[in-house]
Amino acid sequence: MGVGENIKGTLKEKVGDLTDNEELQAEGEAQKRKGEEEAKETKERAEAQAHEKKADALQEQQEALEE
């Protein structure tokens, strides 16, 4: 997630540079930042899910030992 927004933002920014369109440049920059934040959020969510799975596995091991 976020990669598409980042690419679209970069393209808008470059077209804005080439056409001297400051509004398009700003829109591209904003879209690029949005994509970067979405990518960061996706990475953090994946890391949290991995930690949850590890915690669940450890919980299962602990419960098995207690039986």
Secondary structure by P-SEA (a helix, b strand, c coil): caaaaaaaaaaaaaaaaaaccaaaaaaaaaaaaaaaaaaaaaaaaaaaaaaaaaaaaaaaaaaaaac
